[in-house]
Amino acid sequence: MSRIAIEGDLNNIKEELQATDHDVVNLTQENMQNADAIILTGADNNTMDIADTETNAQIINAQGMSAEQVREQLENRLI
């Protein structure tokens, strides 16, 4: 099971990922460090100073994507 940190109000994506057995948490500095992937809304290019944070997590910009598209991209990146 992958740990996914999600920004803001991406409830449809959160529900989609939880339904496929991912551990979904809200995006915080602490969760960012322990996440396998980070899902961003794309509204702010430097949310929570993420540009200054080192992480090995895959970062996905969900702007303009459906929940299913985000899940597919996430699963392809985490293989």
Backbone torsions as a table, in degrees:
resi	resn	phi	psi	omega
1	MET	NA	131.2	-179.9
2	SER	-91.0	145.4	176.2
3	ARG	-97.7	120.9	-175.1
4	ILE	-118.9	124.3	175.8
5	ALA	-97.4	127.0	-175.1
6	ILE	-120.0	134.0	179.0
7	GLU	-81.6	140.0	164.7
8	GLY	55.7	-136.5	-170.1
9	ASP	-97.2	46.1	179.3
10	LEU	-92.4	54.7	-174.4
11	ASN	-62.2	-37.3	179.6
12	ASN	-65.1	-37.4	178.4
13	ILE	-71.9	-41.2	177.9
14	LYS	-57.5	-47.4	179.8
15	GLU	-62.8	-42.2	179.1
16	GLU	-60.4	-44.6	-178.1
17	LEU	-72.3	-36.3	176.9
18	GLN	-65.7	-34.9	179.4
19	ALA	-67.8	-20.9	178.7
20	THR	-107.5	28.6	171.0
21	ASP	65.4	32.2	171.6
22	HIS	-93.1	147.3	174.3
23	ASP	-85.6	107.7	-173.9
24	VAL	-106.8	128.1	179.7
25	VAL	-129.6	160.6	175.2
26	ASN	-70.7	148.4	-178.7
27	LEU	-76.2	115.0	172.6
28	THR	-134.4	167.8	178.4
29	GLN	-58.2	-42.3	-179.7
30	GLU	-65.7	-47.9	-180.0
31	ASN	-64.5	-30.9	179.7
32	MET	-60.8	-37.6	-177.7
33	GLN	-71.6	-26.0	-175.7
34	ASN	-106.4	8.0	-175.5
35	ALA	-91.6	148.7	171.8
36	ASP	-82.1	-26.3	179.2
37	ALA	-152.4	154.4	178.3
38	ILE	-126.6	128.8	178.4
39	ILE	-108.7	123.2	-178.9
40	LEU	-112.3	153.4	178.9
41	THR	-75.2	-25.3	-177.3
42	GLY	88.2	-2.9	-178.5
43	ALA	-70.8	-32.7	-179.7
44	ASP	-131.6	121.0	-175.8
45	ASN	-68.0	-15.7	-178.2
46	ASN	-131.4	49.9	179.1
47	THR	-58.7	132.1	176.4
48	MET	54.8	29.1	-179.4
49	ASP	57.7	34.7	-178.4
50	ILE	-60.3	-27.6	179.6
51	ALA	-64.8	-23.8	-179.6
52	ASP	-98.3	5.0	-176.3
53	THR	-106.2	133.5	175.6
54	GLU	-89.6	130.5	178.2
55	THR	-152.8	149.8	174.9
56	ASN	-93.7	1.7	-176.8
57	ALA	-70.8	147.9	171.2
58	GLN	-72.6	135.4	-180.0
59	ILE	-112.7	126.1	-178.2
60	ILE	-121.7	126.4	175.0
61	ASN	-89.7	113.4	-174.4
62	ALA	-86.2	1.2	-177.2
63	GLN	-58.1	126.1	177.7
64	GLY	77.0	6.9	-178.2
65	MET	-109.6	147.8	173.7
66	SER	-79.6	166.4	177.7
67	ALA	-59.5	-38.7	179.7
68	GLU	-66.3	-39.5	178.3
69	GLN	-64.8	-40.6	178.1
70	VAL	-63.6	-45.6	179.8
71	ARG	-60.1	-45.0	179.8
72	GLU	-62.2	-44.7	179.2
73	GLN	-64.1	-41.5	178.8
74	LEU	-61.3	-48.8	-177.8
75	GLU	-64.9	-36.2	176.2
76	ASN	-65.8	-36.5	-179.2
77	ARG	-76.5	-28.3	-176.4
78	LEU	-90.6	1.5	-179.3
79	ILE	-66.1	NA	NA
